[in-house]
Amino acid sequence: MLVIKDLEVSYGAIKAVHGISLHVDQGEMVALIGNNGAGKTSTLKAITGINTSVKGSIEFDGENITGKPSDKIAARKVAMVPEGRRIFSGMSVQENLDMGAFLRRDANGVKQDLEMVFNLFPVLRERSKQQGGTLSGGEQQMLAIGRAIMARPKILLLDEPSLGLAPIVVEAIFESIMGINRQGIPILIVEQNVYLALSVATRGYVMESGQIALHGTSQKLLANEMVQRVYLGMEED
């Protein structure tokens, strides 16, 4: 579904991503992990067209979308849940979800997907008339994911979904993410909690200083000595 080749991402004279290549297959969940400043979010912004200062190629569902504006990419059903959630705090939960379906014209499909979101996150049904800004952090993350699902995406990009949330809330969020993936939606997840990300993903890529340092199955990455030492805090024997 998604094939990135030799991607470079710049902010003016500063290069944040240095020629990376990765792919996400249909139905897969792939983790992109690494420390702050590694280039993970910059990669997502390039895919979604938020940053168009890119070189290399980004192919989605057989089409080259490199450097296209974000509205054109969103129309191709690439949905992103940004770091910090970025919900419409002054709108109700229902209005936020309606905004996710803004480009759609299939009323019956929208109704079905709304029911799916409410089944995934029952608290959103209970708080459908409540302003988004009054929700807890975990509930806002659920709303942000629900809003993305309402676009009926062909791929879902998640940027730090566990950030700032209590462990019990993170567990519930990731259970829902796995449920979304089981419905066949491919997911590219950026996450600093390396163990958590690799526990739910099929494969992973480790980014360091704008480059891919390692890649492989999640099982192999979790067993890798460098990953264990640098990202999981395990000491060498």
Secondary structure, 3 states (H helix, E strand, C coil): CEEEEEEEEEECCEEEEEEEEEEECCCCEEEEECCCCCCHHHHHHHHHCCCCCEEEEEEECCEECCCCCHHHHHHCCEEEECCCCCCCCCCEHHHHHHHHCCCCCCHHHHHHHHHHHHHHCHHHHHCCCCEHHHCCHHHHHHHHHHHHHCCCCCEEEEECCCCCCCHHHHHHHHHHHHHHHHCCCCEEEECCCHHHHHHHCCEEEEEECCEEEEEEEHHHHHHCHHHHHHCCCCCCC
